[in-house]
Amino acid sequence: MQGPQGIQPAVFTSLPRMGTATPIRSVCQYCGNYIITVTTPVPGVLTWMLCTGLFVFG
């Protein structure tokens, strides 16, 4: 007899990018459940180039 299995959060990386960092309430297109999105900012190449330029010339 197996014990109860925990529910793992689903991670979908193929969804389109959103234009805002504000969490949005939506319906999951895969399972139909109501979800609240979570955003994680990731610094891009331009951010690193600007930081390097400020460090070198600042």
PDBQT receptor file of N, H, CA, C and O in Angstrom, charges set to zero:
ATOM      1  N   MET A   1       0.848  -1.182   0.000  1.00  0.00    +0.000 N 
ATOM      2  CA  MET A   1       0.000   0.000   0.000  1.00  0.00    +0.000 C 
ATOM      3  C   MET A   1       0.883   1.232   0.000  1.00  0.00    +0.000 C 
ATOM      4  O   MET A   1       1.762   1.371   0.851  1.00  0.00    +0.000 OA
ATOM      5  N   GLN A   2       0.657   2.117  -0.940  1.00  0.00    +0.000 N 
ATOM      6  H   GLN A   2      -0.057   2.003  -1.632  1.00  0.00    +0.000 HD
ATOM      7  CA  GLN A   2       1.456   3.326  -1.052  1.00  0.00    +0.000 C 
ATOM      8  C   GLN A   2       0.807   4.463  -0.285  1.00  0.00    +0.000 C 
ATOM      9  O   GLN A   2      -0.414   4.544  -0.156  1.00  0.00    +0.000 OA
ATOM     10  N   GLY A   3       1.681   5.351   0.228  1.00  0.00    +0.000 N 
ATOM     11  H   GLY A   3       2.673   5.284   0.124  1.00  0.00    +0.000 HD
ATOM     12  CA  GLY A   3       1.187   6.525   0.944  1.00  0.00    +0.000 C 
ATOM     13  C   GLY A   3       0.671   7.570  -0.033  1.00  0.00    +0.000 C 
ATOM     14  O   GLY A   3       0.862   7.439  -1.242  1.00  0.00    +0.000 OA
ATOM     15  N   PRO A   4       0.014   8.614   0.487  1.00  0.00    +0.000 N 
ATOM     16  CA  PRO A   4      -0.514   9.666  -0.398  1.00  0.00    +0.000 C 
ATOM     17  C   PRO A   4       0.631  10.417  -1.069  1.00  0.00    +0.000 C 
ATOM     18  O   PRO A   4       1.650  10.721  -0.449  1.00  0.00    +0.000 OA
ATOM     19  N   GLN A   5       0.441  10.698  -2.314  1.00  0.00    +0.000 N 
ATOM     20  H   GLN A   5      -0.386  10.451  -2.818  1.00  0.00    +0.000 HD
ATOM     21  CA  GLN A   5       1.458  11.431  -3.055  1.00  0.00    +0.000 C 
ATOM     22  C   GLN A   5       1.149  12.926  -3.007  1.00  0.00    +0.000 C 
ATOM     23  O   GLN A   5      -0.006  13.339  -3.112  1.00  0.00    +0.000 OA
ATOM     24  N   GLY A   6       2.203  13.729  -2.846  1.00  0.00    +0.000 N 
ATOM     25  H   GLY A   6       3.142  13.393  -2.760  1.00  0.00    +0.000 HD
ATOM     26  CA  GLY A   6       2.033  15.180  -2.818  1.00  0.00    +0.000 C 
ATOM     27  C   GLY A   6       1.772  15.713  -4.216  1.00  0.00    +0.000 C 
ATOM     28  O   GLY A   6       2.225  15.138  -5.206  1.00  0.00    +0.000 OA
ATOM     29  N   ILE A   7       1.056  16.790  -4.286  1.00  0.00    +0.000 N 
ATOM     30  H   ILE A   7       0.688  17.256  -3.481  1.00  0.00    +0.000 HD
ATOM     31  CA  ILE A   7       0.758  17.410  -5.565  1.00  0.00    +0.000 C 
ATOM     32  C   ILE A   7       1.901  18.362  -5.898  1.00  0.00    +0.000 C 
ATOM     33  O   ILE A   7       2.200  19.281  -5.136  1.00  0.00    +0.000 OA
ATOM     34  N   GLN A   8       2.527  18.133  -7.032  1.00  0.00    +0.000 N 
ATOM     35  H   GLN A   8       2.284  17.387  -7.651  1.00  0.00    +0.000 HD
ATOM     36  CA  GLN A   8       3.636  18.969  -7.470  1.00  0.00    +0.000 C 
ATOM     37  C   GLN A   8       3.106  20.079  -8.371  1.00  0.00    +0.000 C 
ATOM     38  O   GLN A   8       2.236  19.831  -9.206  1.00  0.00    +0.000 OA
ATOM     39  N   PRO A   9       3.622  21.313  -8.215  1.00  0.00    +0.000 N 
ATOM     40  CA  PRO A   9       3.170  22.385  -9.105  1.00  0.00    +0.000 C 
ATOM     41  C   PRO A   9       3.659  22.139 -10.531  1.00  0.00    +0.000 C 
ATOM     42  O   PRO A   9       4.784  21.686 -10.741  1.00  0.00    +0.000 OA
ATOM     43  N   ALA A  10       2.817  22.436 -11.488  1.00  0.00    +0.000 N 
ATOM     44  H   ALA A  10       1.903  22.804 -11.317  1.00  0.00    +0.000 HD
ATOM     45  CA  ALA A  10       3.175  22.255 -12.895  1.00  0.00    +0.000 C 
ATOM     46  C   ALA A  10       3.950  23.475 -13.376  1.00  0.00    +0.000 C 
ATOM     47  O   ALA A  10       3.606  24.608 -13.038  1.00  0.00    +0.000 OA
ATOM     48  N   VAL A  11       4.979  23.247 -14.154  1.00  0.00    +0.000 N 
ATOM     49  H   VAL A  11       5.259  22.327 -14.428  1.00  0.00    +0.000 HD
ATOM     50  CA  VAL A  11       5.772  24.333 -14.712  1.00  0.00    +0.000 C 
ATOM     51  C   VAL A  11       5.652  24.264 -16.226  1.00  0.00    +0.000 C 
ATOM     52  O   VAL A  11       6.081  23.291 -16.845  1.00  0.00    +0.000 OA
ATOM     53  N   PHE A  12       5.073  25.289 -16.815  1.00  0.00    +0.000 N 
ATOM     54  H   PHE A  12       4.725  26.080 -16.312  1.00  0.00    +0.000 HD
ATOM     55  CA  PHE A  12       4.916  25.357 -18.260  1.00  0.00    +0.000 C 
ATOM     56  C   PHE A  12       5.823  26.464 -18.770  1.00  0.00    +0.000 C 
ATOM     57  O   PHE A  12       5.626  27.633 -18.440  1.00  0.00    +0.000 OA
ATOM     58  N   THR A  13       6.809  26.103 -19.568  1.00  0.00    +0.000 N 
ATOM     59  H   THR A  13       6.969  25.153 -19.836  1.00  0.00    +0.000 HD
ATOM     60  CA  THR A  13       7.741  27.096 -20.088  1.00  0.00    +0.000 C 
ATOM     61  C   THR A  13       7.416  27.508 -21.511  1.00  0.00    +0.000 C 
ATOM     62  O   THR A  13       8.063  28.406 -22.051  1.00  0.00    +0.000 OA
ATOM     63  N   SER A  14       6.439  26.882 -22.125  1.00  0.00    +0.000 N 
ATOM     64  H   SER A  14       5.914  26.153 -21.686  1.00  0.00    +0.000 HD
ATOM     65  CA  SER A  14       6.125  27.195 -23.517  1.00  0.00    +0.000 C 
ATOM     66  C   SER A  14       4.994  28.210 -23.655  1.00  0.00    +0.000 C 
ATOM     67  O   SER A  14       4.538  28.465 -24.769  1.00  0.00    +0.000 OA
ATOM     68  N   LEU A  15       4.539  28.787 -22.567  1.00  0.00    +0.000 N 
ATOM     69  H   LEU A  15       4.909  28.580 -21.662  1.00  0.00    +0.000 HD
ATOM     70  CA  LEU A  15       3.480  29.784 -22.632  1.00  0.00    +0.000 C 
ATOM     71  C   LEU A  15       4.043  31.095 -23.157  1.00  0.00    +0.000 C 
ATOM     72  O   LEU A  15       5.230  31.360 -22.969  1.00  0.00    +0.000 OA
ATOM     73  N   PRO A  16       3.237  31.923 -23.808  1.00  0.00    +0.000 N 
ATOM     74  CA  PRO A  16       3.738  33.192 -24.338  1.00  0.00    +0.000 C 
ATOM     75  C   PRO A  16       4.145  34.141 -23.215  1.00  0.00    +0.000 C 
ATOM     76  O   PRO A  16       3.635  34.067 -22.097  1.00  0.00    +0.000 OA
ATOM     77  N   ARG A  17       5.077  35.033 -23.542  1.00  0.00    +0.000 N 
ATOM     78  H   ARG A  17       5.491  35.094 -24.451  1.00  0.00    +0.000 HD
ATOM     79  CA  ARG A  17       5.525  36.016 -22.563  1.00  0.00    +0.000 C 
ATOM     80  C   ARG A  17       4.414  37.011 -22.268  1.00  0.00    +0.000 C 
ATOM     81  O   ARG A  17       3.626  37.365 -23.145  1.00  0.00    +0.000 OA
ATOM     82  N   MET A  18       4.367  37.451 -21.028  1.00  0.00    +0.000 N 
ATOM     83  H   MET A  18       5.007  37.163 -20.315  1.00  0.00    +0.000 HD
ATOM     84  CA  MET A  18       3.376  38.436 -20.627  1.00  0.00    +0.000 C 
ATOM     85  C   MET A  18       4.050  39.804 -20.552  1.00  0.00    +0.000 C 
ATOM     86  O   MET A  18       5.248  39.896 -20.285  1.00  0.00    +0.000 OA
ATOM     87  N   GLY A  19       3.293  40.848 -20.782  1.00  0.00    +0.000 N 
ATOM     88  H   GLY A  19       2.320  40.774 -20.998  1.00  0.00    +0.000 HD
ATOM     89  CA  GLY A  19       3.847  42.188 -20.775  1.00  0.00    +0.000 C 
ATOM     90  C   GLY A  19       3.894  42.838 -19.412  1.00  0.00    +0.000 C 
ATOM     91  O   GLY A  19       4.253  44.011 -19.308  1.00  0.00    +0.000 OA
ATOM     92  N   THR A  20       3.547  42.123 -18.377  1.00  0.00    +0.000 N 
ATOM     93  H   THR A  20       3.255  41.170 -18.462  1.00  0.00    +0.000 HD
ATOM     94  CA  THR A  20       3.518  42.707 -17.039  1.00  0.00    +0.000 C 
ATOM     95  C   THR A  20       4.067  41.725 -16.015  1.00  0.00    +0.000 C 
ATOM     96  O   THR A  20       4.016  40.512 -16.215  1.00  0.00    +0.000 OA
ATOM     97  N   ALA A  21       4.595  42.261 -14.911  1.00  0.00    +0.000 N 
ATOM     98  H   ALA A  21       4.637  43.247 -14.748  1.00  0.00    +0.000 HD
ATOM     99  CA  ALA A  21       5.108  41.418 -13.841  1.00  0.00    +0.000 C 
ATOM    100  C   ALA A  21       4.041  41.165 -12.776  1.00  0.00    +0.000 C 
ATOM    101  O   ALA A  21       4.301  40.481 -11.787  1.00  0.00    +0.000 OA
ATOM    102  N   THR A  22       2.854  41.711 -12.973  1.00  0.00    +0.000 N 
ATOM    103  H   THR A  22       2.642  42.267 -13.777  1.00  0.00    +0.000 HD
ATOM    104  CA  THR A  22       1.761  41.545 -12.025  1.00  0.00    +0.000 C 
ATOM    105  C   THR A  22       1.158  40.148 -12.168  1.00  0.00    +0.000 C 
ATOM    106  O   THR A  22       0.882  39.711 -13.286  1.00  0.00    +0.000 OA
ATOM    107  N   PRO A  23       0.950  39.441 -11.054  1.00  0.00    +0.000 N 
ATOM    108  CA  PRO A  23       0.301  38.121 -11.151  1.00  0.00    +0.000 C 
ATOM    109  C   PRO A  23      -1.091  38.235 -11.761  1.00  0.00    +0.000 C 
ATOM    110  O   PRO A  23      -1.842  39.155 -11.440  1.00  0.00    +0.000 OA
ATOM    111  N   ILE A  24      -1.426  37.312 -12.627  1.00  0.00    +0.000 N 
ATOM    112  H   ILE A  24      -0.815  36.564 -12.888  1.00  0.00    +0.000 HD
ATOM    113  CA  ILE A  24      -2.705  37.322 -13.334  1.00  0.00    +0.000 C 
ATOM    114  C   ILE A  24      -3.469  36.045 -13.006  1.00  0.00    +0.000 C 
ATOM    115  O   ILE A  24      -2.898  34.954 -12.999  1.00  0.00    +0.000 OA
ATOM    116  N   ARG A  25      -4.752  36.187 -12.737  1.00  0.00    +0.000 N 
ATOM    117  H   ARG A  25      -5.215  37.073 -12.742  1.00  0.00    +0.000 HD
ATOM    118  CA  ARG A  25      -5.613  35.036 -12.490  1.00  0.00    +0.000 C 
ATOM    119  C   ARG A  25      -6.144  34.554 -13.834  1.00  0.00    +0.000 C 
ATOM    120  O   ARG A  25      -6.659  35.344 -14.625  1.00  0.00    +0.000 OA
ATOM    121  N   SER A  26      -6.018  33.268 -14.086  1.00  0.00    +0.000 N 
ATOM    122  H   SER A  26      -5.600  32.626 -13.443  1.00  0.00    +0.000 HD
ATOM    123  CA  SER A  26      -6.371  32.717 -15.387  1.00  0.00    +0.000 C 
ATOM    124  C   SER A  26      -6.880  31.288 -15.213  1.00  0.00    +0.000 C 
ATOM    125  O   SER A  26      -6.922  30.760 -14.102  1.00  0.00    +0.000 OA
ATOM    126  N   VAL A  27      -7.264  30.677 -16.327  1.00  0.00    +0.000 N 
ATOM    127  H   VAL A  27      -7.229  31.107 -17.230  1.00  0.00    +0.000 HD
ATOM    128  CA  VAL A  27      -7.679  29.279 -16.351  1.00  0.00    +0.000 C 
ATOM    129  C   VAL A  27      -6.605  28.510 -17.112  1.00  0.00    +0.000 C 
ATOM    130  O   VAL A  27      -6.239  28.888 -18.225  1.00  0.00    +0.000 OA
ATOM    131  N   CYS A  28      -6.100  27.433 -16.515  1.00  0.00    +0.000 N 
ATOM    132  H   CYS A  28      -6.398  27.126 -15.611  1.00  0.00    +0.000 HD
ATOM    133  CA  CYS A  28      -5.066  26.616 -17.159  1.00  0.00    +0.000 C 
ATOM    134  C   CYS A  28      -5.647  25.955 -18.402  1.00  0.00    +0.000 C 
ATOM    135  O   CYS A  28      -6.709  25.335 -18.356  1.00  0.00    +0.000 OA
ATOM    136  N   GLN A  29      -4.923  26.101 -19.522  1.00  0.00    +0.000 N 
ATOM    137  H   GLN A  29      -4.060  26.605 -19.559  1.00  0.00    +0.000 HD
ATOM    138  CA  GLN A  29      -5.421  25.531 -20.775  1.00  0.00    +0.000 C 
ATOM    139  C   GLN A  29      -5.256  24.021 -20.836  1.00  0.00    +0.000 C 
ATOM    140  O   GLN A  29      -5.835  23.377 -21.711  1.00  0.00    +0.000 OA
ATOM    141  N   TYR A  30      -4.482  23.446 -19.932  1.00  0.00    +0.000 N 
ATOM    142  H   TYR A  30      -4.011  23.969 -19.222  1.00  0.00    +0.000 HD
ATOM    143  CA  TYR A  30      -4.251  22.000 -19.935  1.00  0.00    +0.000 C 
ATOM    144  C   TYR A  30      -5.222  21.238 -19.037  1.00  0.00    +0.000 C 
ATOM    145  O   TYR A  30      -5.769  20.207 -19.429  1.00  0.00    +0.000 OA
ATOM    146  N   CYS A  31      -5.431  21.770 -17.805  1.00  0.00    +0.000 N 
ATOM    147  H   CYS A  31      -4.987  22.607 -17.487  1.00  0.00    +0.000 HD
ATOM    148  CA  CYS A  31      -6.269  21.021 -16.859  1.00  0.00    +0.000 C 
ATOM    149  C   CYS A  31      -7.582  21.714 -16.514  1.00  0.00    +0.000 C 
ATOM    150  O   CYS A  31      -8.461  21.092 -15.916  1.00  0.00    +0.000 OA
ATOM    151  N   GLY A  32      -7.740  23.000 -16.881  1.00  0.00    +0.000 N 
ATOM    152  H   GLY A  32      -7.026  23.505 -17.367  1.00  0.00    +0.000 HD
ATOM    153  CA  GLY A  32      -8.985  23.712 -16.629  1.00  0.00    +0.000 C 
ATOM    154  C   GLY A  32      -9.098  24.303 -15.238  1.00  0.00    +0.000 C 
ATOM    155  O   GLY A  32     -10.134  24.881 -14.909  1.00  0.00    +0.000 OA
ATOM    156  N   ASN A  33      -8.060  24.178 -14.399  1.00  0.00    +0.000 N 
ATOM    157  H   ASN A  33      -7.219  23.708 -14.665  1.00  0.00    +0.000 HD
ATOM    158  CA  ASN A  33      -8.091  24.746 -13.055  1.00  0.00    +0.000 C 
ATOM    159  C   ASN A  33      -7.810  26.241 -13.094  1.00  0.00    +0.000 C 
ATOM    160  O   ASN A  33      -7.140  26.737 -13.999  1.00  0.00    +0.000 OA
ATOM    161  N   TYR A  34      -8.337  26.958 -12.089  1.00  0.00    +0.000 N 
ATOM    162  H   TYR A  34      -8.882  26.555 -11.353  1.00  0.00    +0.000 HD
ATOM    163  CA  TYR A  34      -8.015  28.368 -11.941  1.00  0.00    +0.000 C 
ATOM    164  C   TYR A  34      -6.613  28.478 -11.357  1.00  0.00    +0.000 C 
ATOM    165  O   TYR A  34      -6.283  27.812 -10.376  1.00  0.00    +0.000 OA
ATOM    166  N   ILE A  35      -5.792  29.328 -11.970  1.00  0.00    +0.000 N 
ATOM    167  H   ILE A  35      -6.061  29.869 -12.767  1.00  0.00    +0.000 HD
ATOM    168  CA  ILE A  35      -4.411  29.487 -11.526  1.00  0.00    +0.000 C 
ATOM    169  C   ILE A  35      -4.088  30.965 -11.367  1.00  0.00    +0.000 C 
ATOM    170  O   ILE A  35      -4.790  31.825 -11.898  1.00  0.00    +0.000 OA
ATOM    171  N   ILE A  36      -3.023  31.252 -10.633  1.00  0.00    +0.000 N 
ATOM    172  H   ILE A  36      -2.452  30.553 -10.201  1.00  0.00    +0.000 HD
ATOM    173  CA  ILE A  36      -2.474  32.594 -10.531  1.00  0.00    +0.000 C 
ATOM    174  C   ILE A  36      -1.032  32.506 -11.017  1.00  0.00    +0.000 C 
ATOM    175  O   ILE A  36      -0.242  31.716 -10.500  1.00  0.00    +0.000 OA
ATOM    176  N   THR A  37      -0.696  33.321 -12.011  1.00  0.00    +0.000 N 
ATOM    177  H   THR A  37      -1.338  33.962 -12.431  1.00  0.00    +0.000 HD
ATOM    178  CA  THR A  37       0.638  33.259 -12.599  1.00  0.00    +0.000 C 
ATOM    179  C   THR A  37       1.686  33.793 -11.633  1.00  0.00    +0.000 C 
ATOM    180  O   THR A  37       1.387  34.600 -10.753  1.00  0.00    +0.000 OA
ATOM    181  N   VAL A  38       2.913  33.332 -11.812  1.00  0.00    +0.000 N 
ATOM    182  H   VAL A  38       3.155  32.677 -12.527  1.00  0.00    +0.000 HD
ATOM    183  CA  VAL A  38       4.046  33.803 -11.024  1.00  0.00    +0.000 C 
ATOM    184  C   VAL A  38       5.134  34.192 -12.006  1.00  0.00    +0.000 C 
ATOM    185  O   VAL A  38       5.488  33.411 -12.889  1.00  0.00    +0.000 OA
ATOM    186  N   THR A  39       5.670  35.406 -11.856  1.00  0.00    +0.000 N 
ATOM    187  H   THR A  39       5.383  36.041 -11.139  1.00  0.00    +0.000 HD
ATOM    188  CA  THR A  39       6.726  35.854 -12.749  1.00  0.00    +0.000 C 
ATOM    189  C   THR A  39       8.042  35.939 -12.007  1.00  0.00    +0.000 C 
ATOM    190  O   THR A  39       8.082  36.261 -10.820  1.00  0.00    +0.000 OA
ATOM    191  N   THR A  40       9.115  35.648 -12.717  1.00  0.00    +0.000 N 
ATOM    192  H   THR A  40       9.082  35.386 -13.682  1.00  0.00    +0.000 HD
ATOM    193  CA  THR A  40      10.460  35.735 -12.152  1.00  0.00    +0.000 C 
ATOM    194  C   THR A  40      11.320  36.549 -13.112  1.00  0.00    +0.000 C 
ATOM    195  O   THR A  40      11.574  36.115 -14.236  1.00  0.00    +0.000 OA
ATOM    196  N   PRO A  41      11.773  37.737 -12.674  1.00  0.00    +0.000 N 
ATOM    197  CA  PRO A  41      12.594  38.540 -13.578  1.00  0.00    +0.000 C 
ATOM    198  C   PRO A  41      13.956  37.895 -13.828  1.00  0.00    +0.000 C 
ATOM    199  O   PRO A  41      14.589  37.384 -12.905  1.00  0.00    +0.000 OA
ATOM    200  N   VAL A  42      14.397  37.924 -15.074  1.00  0.00    +0.000 N 
ATOM    201  H   VAL A  42      13.883  38.340 -15.824  1.00  0.00    +0.000 HD
ATOM    202  CA  VAL A  42      15.689  37.366 -15.462  1.00  0.00    +0.000 C 
ATOM    203  C   VAL A  42      16.454  38.443 -16.223  1.00  0.00    +0.000 C 
ATOM    204  O   VAL A  42      15.967  38.934 -17.242  1.00  0.00    +0.000 OA
ATOM    205  N   PRO A  43      17.644  38.821 -15.750  1.00  0.00    +0.000 N 
ATOM    206  CA  PRO A  43      18.406  39.852 -16.468  1.00  0.00    +0.000 C 
ATOM    207  C   PRO A  43      18.870  39.342 -17.827  1.00  0.00    +0.000 C 
ATOM    208  O   PRO A  43      19.366  38.222 -17.947  1.00  0.00    +0.000 OA
ATOM    209  N   GLY A  44      18.702  40.176 -18.843  1.00  0.00    +0.000 N 
ATOM    210  H   GLY A  44      18.299  41.086 -18.745  1.00  0.00    +0.000 HD
ATOM    211  CA  GLY A  44      19.094  39.811 -20.192  1.00  0.00    +0.000 C 
ATOM    212  C   GLY A  44      20.486  40.316 -20.537  1.00  0.00    +0.000 C 
ATOM    213  O   GLY A  44      21.200  40.846 -19.686  1.00  0.00    +0.000 OA
ATOM    214  N   VAL A  45      20.855  40.144 -21.793  1.00  0.00    +0.000 N 
ATOM    215  H   VAL A  45      20.275  39.713 -22.485  1.00  0.00    +0.000 HD
ATOM    216  CA  VAL A  45      22.179  40.532 -22.269  1.00  0.00    +0.000 C 
ATOM    217  C   VAL A  45      22.359  42.042 -22.183  1.00  0.00    +0.000 C 
ATOM    218  O   VAL A  45      23.426  42.508 -21.781  1.00  0.00    +0.000 OA
ATOM    219  N   LEU A  46      21.345  42.812 -22.549  1.00  0.00    +0.000 N 
ATOM    220  H   LEU A  46      20.479  42.433 -22.875  1.00  0.00    +0.000 HD
ATOM    221  CA  LEU A  46      21.448  44.267 -22.499  1.00  0.00    +0.000 C 
ATOM    222  C   LEU A  46      21.698  44.760 -21.079  1.00  0.00    +0.000 C 
ATOM    223  O   LEU A  46      22.474  45.695 -20.881  1.00  0.00    +0.000 OA
ATOM    224  N   THR A  47      21.065  44.158 -20.105  1.00  0.00    +0.000 N 
ATOM    225  H   THR A  47      20.435  43.399 -20.266  1.00  0.00    +0.000 HD
ATOM    226  CA  THR A  47      21.281  44.533 -18.709  1.00  0.00    +0.000 C 
ATOM    227  C   THR A  47      22.728  44.331 -18.310  1.00  0.00    +0.000 C 
ATOM    228  O   THR A  47      23.333  45.204 -17.689  1.00  0.00    +0.000 OA
ATOM    229  N   TRP A  48      23.287  43.181 -18.664  1.00  0.00    +0.000 N 
ATOM    230  H   TRP A  48      22.796  42.472 -19.169  1.00  0.00    +0.000 HD
ATOM    231  CA  TRP A  48      24.686  42.905 -18.315  1.00  0.00    +0.000 C 
ATOM    232  C   TRP A  48      25.644  43.833 -19.056  1.00  0.00    +0.000 C 
ATOM    233  O   TRP A  48      26.655  44.254 -18.492  1.00  0.00    +0.000 OA
ATOM    234  N   MET A  49      25.337  44.158 -20.317  1.00  0.00    +0.000 N 
ATOM    235  H   MET A  49      24.517  43.817 -20.775  1.00  0.00    +0.000 HD
ATOM    236  CA  MET A  49      26.195  45.074 -21.070  1.00  0.00    +0.000 C 
ATOM    237  C   MET A  49      26.181  46.473 -20.467  1.00  0.00    +0.000 C 
ATOM    238  O   MET A  49      27.226  47.115 -20.369  1.00  0.00    +0.000 OA
ATOM    239  N   LEU A  50      25.002  46.951 -20.062  1.00  0.00    +0.000 N 
ATOM    240  H   LEU A  50      24.153  46.429 -20.141  1.00  0.00    +0.000 HD
ATOM    241  CA  LEU A  50      24.916  48.267 -19.432  1.00  0.00    +0.000 C 
ATOM    242  C   LEU A  50      25.645  48.295 -18.097  1.00  0.00    +0.000 C 
ATOM    243  O   LEU A  50      26.324  49.276 -17.794  1.00  0.00    +0.000 OA
ATOM    244  N   CYS A  51      25.524  47.266 -17.307  1.00  0.00    +0.000 N 
ATOM    245  H   CYS A  51      24.973  46.469 -17.554  1.00  0.00    +0.000 HD
ATOM    246  CA  CYS A  51      26.227  47.193 -16.017  1.00  0.00    +0.000 C 
ATOM    247  C   CYS A  51      27.741  47.174 -16.225  1.00  0.00    +0.000 C 
ATOM    248  O   CYS A  51      28.479  47.834 -15.494  1.00  0.00    +0.000 OA
ATOM    249  N   THR A  52      28.199  46.422 -17.216  1.00  0.00    +0.000 N 
ATOM    250  H   THR A  52      27.599  45.886 -17.810  1.00  0.00    +0.000 HD
ATOM    251  CA  THR A  52      29.630  46.363 -17.510  1.00  0.00    +0.000 C 
ATOM    252  C   THR A  52      30.136  47.720 -17.991  1.00  0.00    +0.000 C 
ATOM    253  O   THR A  52      31.211  48.163 -17.585  1.00  0.00    +0.000 OA
ATOM    254  N   GLY A  53      29.359  48.384 -18.862  1.00  0.00    +0.000 N 
ATOM    255  H   GLY A  53      28.487  48.024 -19.191  1.00  0.00    +0.000 HD
ATOM    256  CA  GLY A  53      29.733  49.709 -19.356  1.00  0.00    +0.000 C 
ATOM    257  C   GLY A  53      29.806  50.730 -18.241  1.00  0.00    +0.000 C 
ATOM    258  O   GLY A  53      30.719  51.555 -18.220  1.00  0.00    +0.000 OA
ATOM    259  N   LEU A  54      28.860  50.692 -17.312  1.00  0.00    +0.000 N 
ATOM    260  H   LEU A  54      28.118  50.022 -17.329  1.00  0.00    +0.000 HD
ATOM    261  CA  LEU A  54      28.890  51.617 -16.172  1.00  0.00    +0.000 C 
ATOM    262  C   LEU A  54      30.072  51.328 -15.267  1.00  0.00    +0.000 C 
ATOM    263  O   LEU A  54      30.672  52.250 -14.713  1.00  0.00    +0.000 OA
ATOM    264  N   PHE A  55      30.410  50.065 -15.113  1.00  0.00    +0.000 N 
ATOM    265  H   PHE A  55      29.923  49.316 -15.563  1.00  0.00    +0.000 HD
ATOM    266  CA  PHE A  55      31.560  49.694 -14.268  1.00  0.00    +0.000 C 
ATOM    267  C   PHE A  55      32.875  50.174 -14.892  1.00  0.00    +0.000 C 
ATOM    268  O   PHE A  55      33.735  50.714 -14.196  1.00  0.00    +0.000 OA
ATOM    269  N   VAL A  56      33.026  49.975 -16.202  1.00  0.00    +0.000 N 
ATOM    270  H   VAL A  56      32.327  49.536 -16.767  1.00  0.00    +0.000 HD
ATOM    271  CA  VAL A  56      34.275  50.328 -16.877  1.00  0.00    +0.000 C 
ATOM    272  C   VAL A  56      34.425  51.848 -17.018  1.00  0.00    +0.000 C 
ATOM    273  O   VAL A  56      35.494  52.392 -16.743  1.00  0.00    +0.000 OA
ATOM    274  N   PHE A  57      33.360  52.531 -17.444  1.00  0.00    +0.000 N 
ATOM    275  H   PHE A  57      32.491  52.089 -17.668  1.00  0.00    +0.000 HD
ATOM    276  CA  PHE A  57      33.450  53.954 -17.718  1.00  0.00    +0.000 C 
ATOM    277  C   PHE A  57      32.950  54.838 -16.586  1.00  0.00    +0.000 C 
ATOM    278  O   PHE A  57      33.071  56.062 -16.654  1.00  0.00    +0.000 OA
ATOM    279  N   GLY A  58      32.396  54.239 -15.561  1.00  0.00    +0.000 N 
ATOM    280  H   GLY A  58      32.297  53.245 -15.506  1.00  0.00    +0.000 HD
ATOM    281  CA  GLY A  58      31.842  55.033 -14.450  1.00  0.00    +0.000 C 
ATOM    282  C   GLY A  58      32.825  55.217 -13.392  1.00  0.00    +0.000 C 
ATOM    283  O   GLY A  58      32.534  55.858 -12.382  1.00  0.00    +0.000 OA
TER     284      GLY A  58
